[in-house]
Amino acid sequence: MDAKEISKLDRYLKRLFNNASVKVRARPQKKDSAELYIGDEFVGVLFRDDEDGDLSYNLQIAILDTDLDD
């Protein structure tokens, strides 16, 4: 993903989640995806999917069992 695409995703996700601390960052040495953070916390990976001429983005979030402990 290029800087313009990352910026668009960043603005969209800030509005969607109503959270100014959302940040989309480029991934080192990966051009088809970006990382999603809330504050300093890594949340997931955004993948670019442009197969069949339809562009979409997929967000993958992993939740560890230990994260669910109170």
MIPADO-670571 format. One record per atom (N, C-alpha, C, CB): x, y, z; residue in one letter; residue number from 1. Coordinates in pm, 1 decimal, padded with zeros to 6 digits. Glycine has a CB too. Example, Ala and Ser with C-alpha at 12.3 -4.5 7.8 and 13.67 -1.06 7.14 Angstrom:
! MIPADO-670571
u,v,w,resn,resi
01319.0,-00569.0,00780.0,A,1
01230.0,-00450.0,00780.0,A,1
01320.0,-00330.0,00780.0,A,1
01130.8,-00447.3,00904.6,A,1
01285.0,-00225.0,00708.0,S,2
01367.0,-00106.0,00714.0,S,2
01290.0,00003.0,00787.0,S,2
01408.4,-00059.8,00572.5,S,2
***
This chain:
! MIPADO-670571
u,v,w,resn,resi
00084.1,-00117.4,00000.0,M,1
00000.0,00000.0,00000.0,M,1
00088.7,00123.8,00000.0,M,1
-00095.7,-00000.3,00121.3,M,1
00047.3,00221.5,-00074.9,D,2
00124.9,00344.8,-00077.7,D,2
00075.7,00440.7,00031.4,D,2
00115.7,00411.5,-00216.9,D,2
00147.8,00550.4,00048.5,A,3
00118.0,00645.9,00155.8,A,3
-00022.4,00704.8,00143.2,A,3
00220.9,00758.3,00155.7,A,3
-00067.4,00731.0,00020.1,K,4
-00200.4,00788.8,-00000.5,K,4
-00310.0,00690.5,00043.2,K,4
-00219.6,00827.9,-00148.9,K,4
-00292.5,00564.9,00008.1,E,5
-00389.3,00461.1,00044.7,E,5
-00393.8,00442.8,00196.8,E,5
-00353.8,00327.1,-00024.3,E,5
-00277.8,00441.4,00260.0,I,6
-00270.4,00427.3,00405.8,I,6
-00337.9,00545.7,00474.0,I,6
-00123.4,00415.6,00452.1,I,6
-00317.1,00664.0,00421.6,S,7
-00379.5,00783.5,00477.5,S,7
-00532.1,00776.7,00468.1,S,7
-00328.1,00908.1,00405.6,S,7
-00582.9,00731.4,00355.7,K,8
-00728.8,00716.6,00338.5,K,8
-00785.4,00616.8,00438.7,K,8
-00762.5,00671.3,00194.5,K,8
-00717.5,00502.7,00454.2,L,9
-00762.5,00401.5,00550.0,L,9
-00756.7,00455.5,00692.3,L,9
-00677.0,00274.3,00538.2,L,9
-00652.3,00529.8,00724.6,D,10
-00636.7,00589.0,00857.1,D,10
-00754.1,00681.7,00888.8,D,10
-00503.7,00666.3,00866.3,D,10
-00785.9,00770.8,00797.0,R,11
-00898.6,00863.9,00818.1,R,11
-01031.2,00788.2,00832.2,R,11
-00907.9,00964.8,00700.8,R,11
-01052.5,00689.8,00745.3,Y,12
-01177.4,00612.8,00749.0,Y,12
-01194.2,00540.7,00882.9,Y,12
-01180.7,00511.0,00633.9,Y,12
-01089.7,00472.7,00928.4,L,13
-01100.6,00395.1,01052.0,L,13
-01112.6,00484.9,01174.9,L,13
-00980.0,00303.3,01066.8,L,13
-01050.6,00602.3,01172.5,K,14
-01069.3,00698.4,01281.9,K,14
-01216.2,00738.7,01292.7,K,14
-00980.8,00823.7,01260.4,K,14
-01278.3,00765.8,01177.1,R,15
-01421.7,00801.8,01175.9,R,15
-01508.4,00682.3,01215.7,R,15
-01463.9,00852.9,01035.7,R,15
-01479.9,00565.3,01159.7,L,16
-01560.7,00445.8,01186.0,L,16
-01564.8,00412.1,01334.4,L,16
-01506.1,00326.8,01107.6,L,16
-01447.5,00413.7,01397.4,F,17
-01438.7,00377.4,01538.9,F,17
-01451.3,00498.3,01632.1,F,17
-01307.4,00306.6,01565.4,F,17
-01467.6,00618.0,01572.6,N,18
-01478.9,00740.8,01651.2,N,18
-01365.9,00748.8,01753.8,N,18
-01616.1,00747.6,01721.7,N,18
-01242.6,00727.3,01702.4,N,19
-01127.7,00720.0,01790.6,N,19
-01005.5,00781.2,01720.7,N,19
-01100.0,00573.1,01832.2,N,19
-00961.8,00895.8,01769.2,A,20
-00848.3,00965.3,01707.7,A,20
-00715.8,00894.9,01729.3,A,20
-00839.0,01104.7,01761.4,A,20
-00710.1,00798.1,01821.8,S,21
-00583.4,00728.4,01847.3,S,21
-00560.6,00610.2,01753.2,S,21
-00579.4,00679.9,01990.7,S,21
-00656.2,00583.4,01662.7,V,22
-00637.7,00480.2,01561.3,V,22
-00529.1,00526.1,01465.1,V,22
-00770.8,00450.6,01485.6,V,22
-00438.6,00435.8,01430.2,K,23
-00329.7,00469.0,01338.1,K,23
-00303.0,00350.3,01246.2,K,23
-00200.9,00508.0,01416.1,K,23
-00299.6,00378.2,01115.8,V,24
-00262.1,00277.5,01016.4,V,24
-00118.7,00307.7,00975.6,V,24
-00359.6,00278.2,00891.3,V,24
-00033.2,00206.3,00985.1,R,25
00109.3,00223.1,00954.4,R,25
00151.8,00123.7,00846.9,R,25
00195.5,00204.6,01081.9,R,25
00244.6,00168.4,00764.0,A,26
00301.7,00079.3,00662.1,A,26
00376.7,-00034.6,00730.7,A,26
00396.9,00157.6,00566.0,A,26
00377.6,-00149.5,00665.6,R,27
00454.5,-00263.2,00716.2,R,27
00589.6,-00266.4,00645.4,R,27
00377.4,-00397.7,00695.2,R,27
00695.3,-00284.6,00720.7,P,28
00826.9,-00292.8,00657.0,P,28
00833.0,-00411.3,00560.4,P,28
00937.7,-00305.1,00763.6,P,28
00873.1,-00385.1,00439.8,Q,29
00897.7,-00485.7,00337.6,Q,29
00772.3,-00561.8,00292.9,Q,29
00998.7,-00582.7,00388.1,Q,29
00655.4,-00508.2,00322.4,K,30
00529.1,-00566.2,00275.4,K,30
00452.2,-00457.0,00203.8,K,30
00445.0,-00626.8,00393.7,K,30
00414.4,-00480.0,00079.6,K,31
00344.8,-00378.0,00001.0,K,31
00194.3,-00403.4,-00009.6,K,31
00404.5,-00370.9,-00137.7,K,31
00149.5,-00522.5,00031.4,D,32
00008.2,-00557.2,00015.9,D,32
-00072.0,-00542.8,00144.2,D,32
-00004.0,-00697.5,-00034.2,D,32
-00009.1,-00485.5,00248.8,S,33
-00078.1,-00478.8,00376.9,S,33
-00023.4,-00363.8,00461.5,S,33
-00064.4,-00612.1,00452.2,S,33
-00094.8,-00334.4,00569.6,A,34
-00054.6,-00230.6,00665.2,A,34
-00094.4,-00279.0,00804.5,A,34
-00121.4,-00090.8,00631.5,A,34
-00038.2,-00215.2,00906.0,E,35
-00069.3,-00252.3,01043.8,E,35
-00166.0,-00151.4,01105.4,E,35
00059.6,-00261.5,01127.9,E,35
-00253.5,-00199.9,01191.1,L,36
-00349.7,-00116.0,01261.7,L,36
-00313.4,-00110.0,01409.1,L,36
-00493.6,-00169.0,01243.2,L,36
-00304.5,00012.0,01460.9,Y,37
-00275.1,00035.3,01602.5,Y,37
-00385.0,00121.4,01661.9,Y,37
-00136.0,00103.0,01621.2,Y,37
-00407.7,00102.9,01790.6,I,38
-00487.3,00196.6,01869.0,I,38
-00394.3,00242.4,01980.5,I,38
-00622.7,00130.8,01925.3,I,38
-00355.0,00368.1,01972.8,G,39
-00248.1,00416.5,02060.5,G,39
-00120.8,00342.6,02023.5,G,39
-00283.7,00395.7,02212.3,G,39
-00054.2,00286.4,02123.7,D,40
00067.8,00208.1,02100.2,D,40
00040.0,00059.1,02088.4,D,40
00167.0,00232.0,02211.9,D,40
-00085.8,00020.3,02098.4,E,41
-00124.8,-00121.9,02097.1,E,41
-00148.7,-00171.6,01955.2,E,41
-00251.3,-00143.6,02181.6,E,41
-00073.4,-00272.8,01914.9,F,42
-00095.5,-00336.2,01785.4,F,42
-00228.3,-00410.1,01790.8,F,42
00021.4,-00433.1,01748.4,F,42
-00314.0,-00386.7,01690.6,V,43
-00447.3,-00446.0,01689.7,V,43
-00461.2,-00552.6,01580.9,V,43
-00552.5,-00337.7,01669.9,V,43
-00408.6,-00525.1,01461.4,G,44
-00425.8,-00621.1,01353.3,G,44
-00358.2,-00576.3,01225.3,G,44
-00571.8,-00644.4,01327.7,G,44
-00384.4,-00653.2,01119.9,V,45
-00324.5,-00627.8,00990.0,V,45
-00435.2,-00605.1,00887.4,V,45
-00232.7,-00745.2,00947.3,V,45
-00418.8,-00501.1,00808.4,L,46
-00509.0,-00471.1,00697.5,L,46
-00446.3,-00524.8,00569.1,L,46
-00536.9,-00317.0,00686.6,L,46
-00518.4,-00609.7,00498.1,F,47
-00470.7,-00665.1,00372.6,F,47
-00546.7,-00603.5,00256.5,F,47
-00485.1,-00817.8,00371.6,F,47
-00473.6,-00570.0,00151.9,R,48
-00531.8,-00515.5,00028.8,R,48
-00568.2,-00632.9,-00060.9,R,48
-00432.5,-00416.7,-00044.0,R,48
-00691.8,-00633.8,-00111.1,D,49
-00739.3,-00741.3,-00198.3,D,49
-00795.3,-00677.9,-00325.1,D,49
-00847.7,-00830.0,-00126.5,D,49
-00723.4,-00694.6,-00435.8,D,50
-00771.0,-00635.9,-00561.2,D,50
-00788.9,-00741.5,-00670.2,D,50
-00673.8,-00528.3,-00608.8,D,50
-00826.2,-00860.0,-00628.8,E,51
-00853.8,-00966.4,-00725.2,E,51
-00984.0,-00938.0,-00799.4,E,51
-00861.1,-01103.5,-00654.4,E,51
-00991.5,-00984.7,-00920.5,D,52
-01111.9,-00972.3,-01003.5,D,52
-01153.7,-00827.4,-01027.9,D,52
-01226.0,-01046.6,-00938.8,D,52
-01060.9,-00732.8,-01012.4,G,53
-01091.6,-00593.1,-01040.6,G,53
-01170.0,-00522.0,-00932.5,G,53
-01166.4,-00584.5,-01166.2,G,53
-01204.9,-00590.1,-00825.7,D,54
-01277.0,-00528.1,-00714.1,D,54
-01180.0,-00505.6,-00599.4,D,54
-01397.3,-00616.5,-00668.2,D,54
-01157.0,-00380.2,-00563.2,L,55
-01064.3,-00347.7,-00454.5,L,55
-01138.8,-00348.0,-00321.8,L,55
-00996.7,-00210.1,-00478.5,L,55
-01082.9,-00419.6,-00225.3,S,56
-01137.5,-00419.5,-00089.6,S,56
-01021.4,-00437.0,00008.2,S,56
-01245.2,-00532.8,-00070.7,S,56
-01051.0,-00419.0,00134.7,Y,57
-00950.8,-00432.7,00240.2,Y,57
-01006.5,-00527.0,00346.0,Y,57
-00913.1,-00293.4,00302.4,Y,57
-00921.8,-00615.9,00393.7,N,58
-00961.4,-00712.0,00496.2,N,58
-00880.0,-00685.4,00621.7,N,58
-00941.6,-00858.5,00447.1,N,58
-00949.1,-00673.6,00734.2,L,59
-00883.3,-00650.6,00861.8,L,59
-00879.8,-00781.8,00938.9,L,59
-00955.6,-00539.5,00943.4,L,59
-00760.0,-00824.4,00975.7,Q,60
-00742.8,-00947.1,01053.0,Q,60
-00695.7,-00909.2,01192.7,Q,60
-00641.6,-01044.6,00983.9,Q,60
-00774.7,-00950.3,01292.9,I,61
-00742.9,-00922.6,01432.5,I,61
-00732.9,-01054.5,01506.9,I,61
-00849.7,-00829.8,01497.6,I,61
-00623.2,-01074.5,01576.6,A,62
-00606.6,-01193.7,01660.9,A,62
-00624.9,-01151.7,01806.2,A,62
-00465.8,-01261.1,01638.8,A,62
-00706.3,-01226.0,01878.4,I,63
-00728.2,-01199.0,02020.2,I,63
-00676.2,-01319.1,02097.3,I,63
-00880.0,-01171.5,02051.9,I,63
-00573.3,-01296.0,02178.0,L,64
-00515.9,-01403.9,02256.8,L,64
-00602.2,-01433.1,02377.9,L,64
-00373.9,-01369.2,02300.2,L,64
-00605.3,-01557.1,02416.6,D,65
-00681.5,-01597.2,02534.2,D,65
-00636.0,-01520.5,02658.6,D,65
-00667.7,-01747.9,02557.1,D,65
-00506.7,-01495.5,02668.0,T,66
-00454.6,-01422.7,02784.8,T,66
-00500.9,-01277.7,02787.1,T,66
-00302.2,-01427.5,02786.2,T,66
-00537.4,-01222.2,02671.7,D,67
-00589.8,-01086.1,02666.9,D,67
-00729.1,-01075.8,02728.5,D,67
-00593.5,-01037.1,02523.4,D,67
-00797.3,-01188.8,02738.8,L,68
-00934.6,-01189.0,02789.8,L,68
-00941.6,-01196.7,02941.8,L,68
-01010.9,-01304.7,02730.5,L,68
-00828.9,-01224.5,03006.6,D,69
-00826.1,-01232.9,03152.2,D,69
-00846.1,-01095.6,03213.4,D,69
-00694.3,-01294.0,03200.6,D,69
-00923.7,-01090.3,03318.9,D,70
-00947.3,-00963.0,03390.0,D,70
-00829.9,-00924.5,03474.5,D,70
-01070.9,-00971.8,03477.0,D,70
***
